[in-house]
Amino acid sequence: TKTKTKTKIMRAIKKKTNPRVYLEAVAAVSGYDINTLLGSQKHSITPWVAIGMFVAREAGLTYAEIGELFQRTTGHCHRQCKKMEYPVNRSINEKVINEIIERKNSLIEQGELIEK
């Protein structure tokens, strides 16, 4: 069926993609470095992390994988992703979400992951 095919495709993409690409894409679009994104609880930075978590979840990563990547708890990741699903949040952040997705795709195509 269509859903099973989509799931298989997403799993194949996920296996070939280094999860760090989502973090790199958020850093590139937001202008914050990775250490700042991972270590800060400032209100100016946390929305960027939430959007990154949401993009990673939409791409098929589990909450546990997202939590490990963004150094947050699984429950925190779940809450942030659910908040991003609200229509008002989704519409406000749609442009940024698309920019992060485009940057992620660019990083994958160019193989430009920064190993730290």
mmCIF file of the C-alpha atoms, coordinates in Angstrom:
data_MODEL
# 
_entry.id   MODEL 
# 
loop_
_atom_site.group_PDB 
_atom_site.id 
_atom_site.type_symbol 
_atom_site.label_atom_id 
_atom_site.label_alt_id 
_atom_site.label_comp_id 
_atom_site.label_asym_id 
_atom_site.label_entity_id 
_atom_site.label_seq_id 
_atom_site.pdbx_PDB_ins_code 
_atom_site.Cartn_x 
_atom_site.Cartn_y 
_atom_site.Cartn_z 
_atom_site.occupancy 
_atom_site.B_iso_or_equiv 
_atom_site.pdbx_formal_charge 
_atom_site.auth_seq_id 
_atom_site.auth_comp_id 
_atom_site.auth_asym_id 
_atom_site.auth_atom_id 
_atom_site.pdbx_PDB_model_num 
ATOM 1   C CA . THR A 1 1   ? 0.000  0.000  0.000  1.00 0.00 ? 1   THR A CA 1 
ATOM 2   C CA . LYS A 1 2   ? 0.926  3.643  -0.320 1.00 0.00 ? 2   LYS A CA 1 
ATOM 3   C CA . THR A 1 3   ? 1.677  4.123  3.397  1.00 0.00 ? 3   THR A CA 1 
ATOM 4   C CA . LYS A 1 4   ? 3.931  1.062  3.565  1.00 0.00 ? 4   LYS A CA 1 
ATOM 5   C CA . THR A 1 5   ? 5.843  2.234  0.506  1.00 0.00 ? 5   THR A CA 1 
ATOM 6   C CA . LYS A 1 6   ? 6.342  5.699  2.002  1.00 0.00 ? 6   LYS A CA 1 
ATOM 7   C CA . THR A 1 7   ? 7.555  4.139  5.265  1.00 0.00 ? 7   THR A CA 1 
ATOM 8   C CA . LYS A 1 8   ? 10.050 1.945  3.405  1.00 0.00 ? 8   LYS A CA 1 
ATOM 9   C CA . ILE A 1 9   ? 11.350 4.934  1.459  1.00 0.00 ? 9   ILE A CA 1 
ATOM 10  C CA . MET A 1 10  ? 11.725 7.021  4.629  1.00 0.00 ? 10  MET A CA 1 
ATOM 11  C CA . ARG A 1 11  ? 13.611 4.200  6.372  1.00 0.00 ? 11  ARG A CA 1 
ATOM 12  C CA . ALA A 1 12  ? 15.961 3.861  3.392  1.00 0.00 ? 12  ALA A CA 1 
ATOM 13  C CA . ILE A 1 13  ? 16.642 7.606  3.385  1.00 0.00 ? 13  ILE A CA 1 
ATOM 14  C CA . LYS A 1 14  ? 17.178 7.626  7.146  1.00 0.00 ? 14  LYS A CA 1 
ATOM 15  C CA . LYS A 1 15  ? 19.703 4.780  6.976  1.00 0.00 ? 15  LYS A CA 1 
ATOM 16  C CA . LYS A 1 16  ? 21.777 6.651  4.387  1.00 0.00 ? 16  LYS A CA 1 
ATOM 17  C CA . THR A 1 17  ? 21.597 10.047 6.110  1.00 0.00 ? 17  THR A CA 1 
ATOM 18  C CA . ASN A 1 18  ? 23.851 11.029 8.990  1.00 0.00 ? 18  ASN A CA 1 
ATOM 19  C CA . PRO A 1 19  ? 21.441 12.493 11.596 1.00 0.00 ? 19  PRO A CA 1 
ATOM 20  C CA . ARG A 1 20  ? 23.940 15.273 12.273 1.00 0.00 ? 20  ARG A CA 1 
ATOM 21  C CA . VAL A 1 21  ? 22.876 16.847 8.982  1.00 0.00 ? 21  VAL A CA 1 
ATOM 22  C CA . TYR A 1 22  ? 19.760 18.226 10.713 1.00 0.00 ? 22  TYR A CA 1 
ATOM 23  C CA . LEU A 1 23  ? 21.870 19.946 13.344 1.00 0.00 ? 23  LEU A CA 1 
ATOM 24  C CA . GLU A 1 24  ? 24.220 21.320 10.680 1.00 0.00 ? 24  GLU A CA 1 
ATOM 25  C CA . ALA A 1 25  ? 21.277 22.639 8.663  1.00 0.00 ? 25  ALA A CA 1 
ATOM 26  C CA . VAL A 1 26  ? 19.748 24.418 11.679 1.00 0.00 ? 26  VAL A CA 1 
ATOM 27  C CA . ALA A 1 27  ? 23.139 25.954 12.493 1.00 0.00 ? 27  ALA A CA 1 
ATOM 28  C CA . ALA A 1 28  ? 23.561 27.172 8.915  1.00 0.00 ? 28  ALA A CA 1 
ATOM 29  C CA . VAL A 1 29  ? 20.101 28.739 8.686  1.00 0.00 ? 29  VAL A CA 1 
ATOM 30  C CA . SER A 1 30  ? 19.975 30.187 12.215 1.00 0.00 ? 30  SER A CA 1 
ATOM 31  C CA . GLY A 1 31  ? 23.503 31.577 12.279 1.00 0.00 ? 31  GLY A CA 1 
ATOM 32  C CA . TYR A 1 32  ? 24.184 29.993 15.686 1.00 0.00 ? 32  TYR A CA 1 
ATOM 33  C CA . ASP A 1 33  ? 27.024 27.525 16.058 1.00 0.00 ? 33  ASP A CA 1 
ATOM 34  C CA . ILE A 1 34  ? 26.283 23.934 17.011 1.00 0.00 ? 34  ILE A CA 1 
ATOM 35  C CA . ASN A 1 35  ? 27.616 24.262 20.557 1.00 0.00 ? 35  ASN A CA 1 
ATOM 36  C CA . THR A 1 36  ? 25.300 27.207 21.184 1.00 0.00 ? 36  THR A CA 1 
ATOM 37  C CA . LEU A 1 37  ? 22.302 25.306 19.827 1.00 0.00 ? 37  LEU A CA 1 
ATOM 38  C CA . LEU A 1 38  ? 23.089 22.292 21.985 1.00 0.00 ? 38  LEU A CA 1 
ATOM 39  C CA . GLY A 1 39  ? 24.018 24.093 25.188 1.00 0.00 ? 39  GLY A CA 1 
ATOM 40  C CA . SER A 1 40  ? 21.753 27.104 25.419 1.00 0.00 ? 40  SER A CA 1 
ATOM 41  C CA . GLN A 1 41  ? 18.347 27.421 27.045 1.00 0.00 ? 41  GLN A CA 1 
ATOM 42  C CA . LYS A 1 42  ? 17.883 31.034 25.915 1.00 0.00 ? 42  LYS A CA 1 
ATOM 43  C CA . HIS A 1 43  ? 14.497 31.920 24.470 1.00 0.00 ? 43  HIS A CA 1 
ATOM 44  C CA . SER A 1 44  ? 16.111 33.284 21.321 1.00 0.00 ? 44  SER A CA 1 
ATOM 45  C CA . ILE A 1 45  ? 17.739 29.913 20.581 1.00 0.00 ? 45  ILE A CA 1 
ATOM 46  C CA . THR A 1 46  ? 15.254 27.261 21.723 1.00 0.00 ? 46  THR A CA 1 
ATOM 47  C CA . PRO A 1 47  ? 12.808 27.854 18.839 1.00 0.00 ? 47  PRO A CA 1 
ATOM 48  C CA . TRP A 1 48  ? 15.588 26.978 16.385 1.00 0.00 ? 48  TRP A CA 1 
ATOM 49  C CA . VAL A 1 49  ? 16.213 23.719 18.220 1.00 0.00 ? 49  VAL A CA 1 
ATOM 50  C CA . ALA A 1 50  ? 12.479 22.940 18.232 1.00 0.00 ? 50  ALA A CA 1 
ATOM 51  C CA . ILE A 1 51  ? 12.253 23.501 14.482 1.00 0.00 ? 51  ILE A CA 1 
ATOM 52  C CA . GLY A 1 52  ? 15.282 21.280 13.940 1.00 0.00 ? 52  GLY A CA 1 
ATOM 53  C CA . MET A 1 53  ? 13.692 18.552 16.037 1.00 0.00 ? 53  MET A CA 1 
ATOM 54  C CA . PHE A 1 54  ? 10.492 18.851 14.035 1.00 0.00 ? 54  PHE A CA 1 
ATOM 55  C CA . VAL A 1 55  ? 12.298 18.600 10.696 1.00 0.00 ? 55  VAL A CA 1 
ATOM 56  C CA . ALA A 1 56  ? 14.217 15.543 11.928 1.00 0.00 ? 56  ALA A CA 1 
ATOM 57  C CA . ARG A 1 57  ? 10.991 13.915 13.125 1.00 0.00 ? 57  ARG A CA 1 
ATOM 58  C CA . GLU A 1 58  ? 9.254  14.601 9.819  1.00 0.00 ? 58  GLU A CA 1 
ATOM 59  C CA . ALA A 1 59  ? 12.191 12.889 8.094  1.00 0.00 ? 59  ALA A CA 1 
ATOM 60  C CA . GLY A 1 60  ? 11.614 9.743  10.134 1.00 0.00 ? 60  GLY A CA 1 
ATOM 61  C CA . LEU A 1 61  ? 13.955 9.953  13.120 1.00 0.00 ? 61  LEU A CA 1 
ATOM 62  C CA . THR A 1 62  ? 12.609 8.631  16.412 1.00 0.00 ? 62  THR A CA 1 
ATOM 63  C CA . TYR A 1 63  ? 12.267 10.859 19.455 1.00 0.00 ? 63  TYR A CA 1 
ATOM 64  C CA . ALA A 1 64  ? 15.133 8.950  21.068 1.00 0.00 ? 64  ALA A CA 1 
ATOM 65  C CA . GLU A 1 65  ? 17.384 9.630  18.049 1.00 0.00 ? 65  GLU A CA 1 
ATOM 66  C CA . ILE A 1 66  ? 16.386 13.291 18.045 1.00 0.00 ? 66  ILE A CA 1 
ATOM 67  C CA . GLY A 1 67  ? 17.034 13.562 21.776 1.00 0.00 ? 67  GLY A CA 1 
ATOM 68  C CA . GLU A 1 68  ? 20.485 12.092 21.379 1.00 0.00 ? 68  GLU A CA 1 
ATOM 69  C CA . LEU A 1 69  ? 21.263 14.412 18.481 1.00 0.00 ? 69  LEU A CA 1 
ATOM 70  C CA . PHE A 1 70  ? 20.034 17.619 20.149 1.00 0.00 ? 70  PHE A CA 1 
ATOM 71  C CA . GLN A 1 71  ? 21.077 16.557 23.674 1.00 0.00 ? 71  GLN A CA 1 
ATOM 72  C CA . ARG A 1 72  ? 17.549 16.738 25.060 1.00 0.00 ? 72  ARG A CA 1 
ATOM 73  C CA . THR A 1 73  ? 15.283 14.174 26.699 1.00 0.00 ? 73  THR A CA 1 
ATOM 74  C CA . THR A 1 74  ? 12.935 12.074 24.613 1.00 0.00 ? 74  THR A CA 1 
ATOM 75  C CA . GLY A 1 75  ? 9.938  13.688 26.351 1.00 0.00 ? 75  GLY A CA 1 
ATOM 76  C CA . HIS A 1 76  ? 11.226 17.177 25.578 1.00 0.00 ? 76  HIS A CA 1 
ATOM 77  C CA . CYS A 1 77  ? 11.624 16.268 21.907 1.00 0.00 ? 77  CYS A CA 1 
ATOM 78  C CA . HIS A 1 78  ? 8.115  14.852 21.795 1.00 0.00 ? 78  HIS A CA 1 
ATOM 79  C CA . ARG A 1 79  ? 6.610  18.012 23.311 1.00 0.00 ? 79  ARG A CA 1 
ATOM 80  C CA . GLN A 1 80  ? 8.521  20.332 20.986 1.00 0.00 ? 80  GLN A CA 1 
ATOM 81  C CA . CYS A 1 81  ? 7.564  18.347 17.888 1.00 0.00 ? 81  CYS A CA 1 
ATOM 82  C CA . LYS A 1 82  ? 3.900  18.288 18.928 1.00 0.00 ? 82  LYS A CA 1 
ATOM 83  C CA . LYS A 1 83  ? 3.950  22.059 19.464 1.00 0.00 ? 83  LYS A CA 1 
ATOM 84  C CA . MET A 1 84  ? 5.293  22.513 15.944 1.00 0.00 ? 84  MET A CA 1 
ATOM 85  C CA . GLU A 1 85  ? 2.346  20.526 14.570 1.00 0.00 ? 85  GLU A CA 1 
ATOM 86  C CA . TYR A 1 86  ? -0.136 23.196 15.717 1.00 0.00 ? 86  TYR A CA 1 
ATOM 87  C CA . PRO A 1 87  ? -1.367 24.983 12.583 1.00 0.00 ? 87  PRO A CA 1 
ATOM 88  C CA . VAL A 1 88  ? -0.418 28.421 13.899 1.00 0.00 ? 88  VAL A CA 1 
ATOM 89  C CA . ASN A 1 89  ? 3.163  27.363 14.701 1.00 0.00 ? 89  ASN A CA 1 
ATOM 90  C CA . ARG A 1 90  ? 3.501  25.464 11.445 1.00 0.00 ? 90  ARG A CA 1 
ATOM 91  C CA . SER A 1 91  ? 2.319  28.397 9.338  1.00 0.00 ? 91  SER A CA 1 
ATOM 92  C CA . ILE A 1 92  ? 4.526  30.912 11.164 1.00 0.00 ? 92  ILE A CA 1 
ATOM 93  C CA . ASN A 1 93  ? 7.610  28.728 10.790 1.00 0.00 ? 93  ASN A CA 1 
ATOM 94  C CA . GLU A 1 94  ? 6.923  27.263 7.335  1.00 0.00 ? 94  GLU A CA 1 
ATOM 95  C CA . LYS A 1 95  ? 9.525  29.438 5.594  1.00 0.00 ? 95  LYS A CA 1 
ATOM 96  C CA . VAL A 1 96  ? 12.230 28.535 8.128  1.00 0.00 ? 96  VAL A CA 1 
ATOM 97  C CA . ILE A 1 97  ? 11.271 24.853 7.984  1.00 0.00 ? 97  ILE A CA 1 
ATOM 98  C CA . ASN A 1 98  ? 11.655 24.904 4.211  1.00 0.00 ? 98  ASN A CA 1 
ATOM 99  C CA . GLU A 1 99  ? 15.017 26.705 4.447  1.00 0.00 ? 99  GLU A CA 1 
ATOM 100 C CA . ILE A 1 100 ? 16.321 24.069 6.862  1.00 0.00 ? 100 ILE A CA 1 
ATOM 101 C CA . ILE A 1 101 ? 15.099 21.247 4.625  1.00 0.00 ? 101 ILE A CA 1 
ATOM 102 C CA . GLU A 1 102 ? 16.754 22.854 1.595  1.00 0.00 ? 102 GLU A CA 1 
ATOM 103 C CA . ARG A 1 103 ? 20.019 23.330 3.493  1.00 0.00 ? 103 ARG A CA 1 
ATOM 104 C CA . LYS A 1 104 ? 19.891 19.732 4.764  1.00 0.00 ? 104 LYS A CA 1 
ATOM 105 C CA . ASN A 1 105 ? 19.412 18.467 1.215  1.00 0.00 ? 105 ASN A CA 1 
ATOM 106 C CA . SER A 1 106 ? 22.283 20.642 0.024  1.00 0.00 ? 106 SER A CA 1 
ATOM 107 C CA . LEU A 1 107 ? 24.574 19.284 2.743  1.00 0.00 ? 107 LEU A CA 1 
ATOM 108 C CA . ILE A 1 108 ? 23.661 15.719 1.828  1.00 0.00 ? 108 ILE A CA 1 
ATOM 109 C CA . GLU A 1 109 ? 24.256 16.310 -1.880 1.00 0.00 ? 109 GLU A CA 1 
ATOM 110 C CA . GLN A 1 110 ? 27.579 18.023 -1.306 1.00 0.00 ? 110 GLN A CA 1 
ATOM 111 C CA . GLY A 1 111 ? 28.736 15.763 1.515  1.00 0.00 ? 111 GLY A CA 1 
ATOM 112 C CA . GLU A 1 112 ? 29.607 18.815 3.623  1.00 0.00 ? 112 GLU A CA 1 
ATOM 113 C CA . LEU A 1 113 ? 29.018 17.530 7.141  1.00 0.00 ? 113 LEU A CA 1 
ATOM 114 C CA . ILE A 1 114 ? 31.308 19.148 9.655  1.00 0.00 ? 114 ILE A CA 1 
ATOM 115 C CA . GLU A 1 115 ? 32.678 16.525 12.024 1.00 0.00 ? 115 GLU A CA 1 
ATOM 116 C CA . LYS A 1 116 ? 33.219 17.913 15.524 1.00 0.00 ? 116 LYS A CA 1 
# 
